[in-house]
Amino acid sequence: MLATLEGLAAHWPDLATVTVSHHLEELPATTTHALLLRAGAAVSCGNVADALTSATVSDTFGVDVRVNRVDGRWHAIRRRG
């Protein structure tokens, strides 16, 4: 699925797509904006780099995670404490 979405974005750069997931790893590298919801309310939204922070993702899922981006791909790793 990711290869297909990224191929479409390469061929049609103005094409809008919507991806719904609980896993940051499933977001295409071409993702530009994000909306985080918890119990139907927005926790964070906007530019993907501003919306997907460790604090906002931890808040959304109620789990302490560290968010990072490697080679254009997002990852959330649970912090052990």
C-alpha positions as CSV (number, residue, x, y, z in Angstrom):
1,M,0.0,0.0,0.0
2,L,2.8,2.5,0.9
3,A,4.6,1.9,-2.4
4,T,1.4,2.5,-4.3
5,L,0.6,5.7,-2.4
6,E,4.2,7.0,-2.8
7,G,4.1,6.1,-6.5
8,L,0.9,8.0,-7.0
9,A,2.3,11.0,-5.1
10,A,5.4,10.9,-7.4
11,H,3.3,10.8,-10.5
12,W,0.6,13.3,-9.3
13,P,2.2,15.6,-6.7
14,D,-1.0,17.6,-6.1
15,L,-3.0,14.4,-5.4
16,A,-4.6,14.4,-1.9
17,T,-4.8,11.2,0.0
18,V,-6.1,10.3,3.4
19,T,-4.5,7.5,5.5
20,V,-6.1,6.4,8.8
21,S,-3.9,4.4,11.1
22,H,-2.9,3.8,14.7
23,H,0.7,3.2,13.6
24,L,3.0,6.0,12.5
25,E,5.1,3.5,10.6
26,E,2.1,3.1,8.1
27,L,2.2,6.8,7.1
28,P,3.6,7.3,3.6
29,A,6.8,9.4,3.5
30,T,4.9,11.9,1.4
31,T,2.5,12.7,4.4
32,T,2.4,16.5,4.8
33,H,-0.4,17.0,7.5
34,A,-1.7,15.0,10.4
35,L,-4.7,15.0,12.7
36,L,-4.5,13.1,16.0
37,L,-7.9,12.2,17.6
38,R,-8.7,11.0,21.1
39,A,-12.3,10.1,22.0
40,G,-13.5,12.1,19.0
41,A,-11.6,15.3,19.9
42,A,-8.6,16.7,18.2
43,V,-5.4,16.5,20.2
44,S,-3.1,17.9,17.5
45,C,-3.4,18.9,13.9
46,G,-1.4,20.6,11.2
47,N,1.9,20.2,9.5
48,V,3.1,16.6,10.1
49,A,6.3,17.7,11.9
50,D,4.4,19.9,14.3
51,A,1.5,17.5,14.8
52,L,3.5,14.3,15.4
53,T,5.6,15.0,18.4
54,S,6.5,12.7,21.3
55,A,4.2,14.8,23.5
56,T,1.2,14.8,21.2
57,V,1.4,11.1,20.3
58,S,1.9,10.2,24.0
59,D,-1.1,12.3,24.9
60,T,-3.3,10.8,22.1
61,F,-2.6,7.2,23.0
62,G,-2.1,7.6,26.8
63,V,1.3,5.9,26.5
64,D,4.7,7.5,26.9
65,V,6.4,7.2,23.5
66,R,9.3,8.8,21.7
67,V,8.5,9.8,18.1
68,N,11.3,10.1,15.5
69,R,11.6,10.3,11.7
70,V,14.3,8.2,9.9
71,D,14.7,8.5,6.1
72,G,11.3,10.2,5.8
73,R,9.5,7.5,7.8
74,W,7.8,8.1,11.2
75,H,8.3,5.8,14.2
76,A,6.9,5.7,17.7
77,I,8.8,3.7,20.3
78,R,7.3,3.1,23.8
79,R,9.5,4.4,26.5
80,R,10.1,2.1,29.4
81,G,9.9,3.6,32.8
